[in-house]
Amino acid sequence: MAPLIPYVAVFVTLLVGASILISTVVTGVPTLSSGRSEVDDIVAMLEHAKLPRHALIVDLGSGWGALVIALARAFPEASVQGVEVSLFPYLVSRLRTHHLRNVSLKWGNFFRSDPSNADAIVCYLMPGVMAKLGDFLDKALKPGTFIVTNTFLFRERRPSAVRRRGLRGTVALYVCPGRH
Ligand SMILES: C[S@@+](CC[C@H](N)C(=O)[O-])C[C@H]1O[C@@H](n2cnc3c(N)ncnc32)[C@H](O)[C@@H]1O
């Protein structure tokens, strides 16, 4: 049995790596987590937005769970949902959040989800996805829903507030519907 362990470890590593690579190629978005300063800015933006006490905050593409965890701690009376398509990050995020009662995570494509009950959407995606996401959110969200983007802004939409920290880390707040 013991001689098999290195082979099993290599096989599992290759499987996980391939799974992450395939989902990155398919979605066009890597499974990179928001950094500490970005998370702080996103939380500050949502505090500024004055969400309802029992707000529903949805992270579209919740990755390894970094942002979901920070939001659940910053807004303990809110419900925080995450949707993640990449299986391995999703499983890890389930493990990381099992003790947080205000977090729920779904495995799947957020374009097939229904975020209409959300009070706020957060996302850290890529420029290629933002136009499609904007159209999707315009149809799906109720007017007045807040959207906070990390690093990549919507084109053709004017943010209500922006915090800039250089190339990576620009956090912008939008209010739905977003087109002006
Ligand atoms: C850059 S990561 C951000 C993770 C997390 N939101 C954070 O800020 O720490 C973006 C994640 O979105 C996921 N993703 C991209 N397109 C998606 C889709 N259509 N449905 C679900 N997840 C998606 C990717 O797999 C990736 O894990």
PDBQT file of the ligand as one rigid body, heavy atoms in Angstrom, charges set to zero:
ROOT
HETATM    1  C1  LIG A 201     -11.222  35.735  -9.435  1.00  0.00    +0.000 C 
HETATM    2  S1  LIG A 201     -12.165  34.491  -8.594  1.00  0.00    +0.000 S 
HETATM    3  C2  LIG A 201     -12.898  35.411  -7.267  1.00  0.00    +0.000 C 
HETATM    4  C3  LIG A 201     -13.237  34.553  -6.063  1.00  0.00    +0.000 C 
HETATM    5  C4  LIG A 201     -13.940  35.289  -4.942  1.00  0.00    +0.000 C 
HETATM    6  N1  LIG A 201     -15.135  35.952  -5.408  1.00  0.00    +0.000 N 
HETATM    7  C5  LIG A 201     -13.029  36.299  -4.305  1.00  0.00    +0.000 C 
HETATM    8  O1  LIG A 201     -13.208  37.504  -4.594  1.00  0.00    +0.000 OA
HETATM    9  O2  LIG A 201     -12.148  35.920  -3.518  1.00  0.00    +0.000 OA
HETATM   10  C6  LIG A 201     -13.534  34.295  -9.726  1.00  0.00    +0.000 C 
HETATM   11  C7  LIG A 201     -14.258  32.963  -9.609  1.00  0.00    +0.000 C 
HETATM   12  O3  LIG A 201     -15.431  33.019 -10.433  1.00  0.00    +0.000 OA
HETATM   13  C8  LIG A 201     -15.668  31.710 -10.919  1.00  0.00    +0.000 C 
HETATM   14  N2  LIG A 201     -16.566  31.815 -12.078  1.00  0.00    +0.000 N 
HETATM   15  C9  LIG A 201     -16.308  32.417 -13.261  1.00  0.00    +0.000 A 
HETATM   16  N3  LIG A 201     -17.379  32.341 -14.077  1.00  0.00    +0.000 NA
HETATM   17  C10 LIG A 201     -18.347  31.680 -13.379  1.00  0.00    +0.000 A 
HETATM   18  C11 LIG A 201     -19.680  31.290 -13.677  1.00  0.00    +0.000 A 
HETATM   19  N4  LIG A 201     -20.254  31.586 -14.858  1.00  0.00    +0.000 N 
HETATM   20  N5  LIG A 201     -20.393  30.651 -12.721  1.00  0.00    +0.000 NA
HETATM   21  C12 LIG A 201     -19.829  30.367 -11.505  1.00  0.00    +0.000 A 
HETATM   22  N6  LIG A 201     -18.558  30.700 -11.174  1.00  0.00    +0.000 NA
HETATM   23  C13 LIG A 201     -17.822  31.345 -12.095  1.00  0.00    +0.000 A 
HETATM   24  C14 LIG A 201     -14.284  31.186 -11.242  1.00  0.00    +0.000 C 
HETATM   25  O4  LIG A 201     -14.259  29.765 -11.281  1.00  0.00    +0.000 OA
HETATM   26  C15 LIG A 201     -13.464  31.778 -10.083  1.00  0.00    +0.000 C 
HETATM   27  O5  LIG A 201     -13.320  30.862  -9.035  1.00  0.00    +0.000 OA
ENDROOT
TORSDOF 0
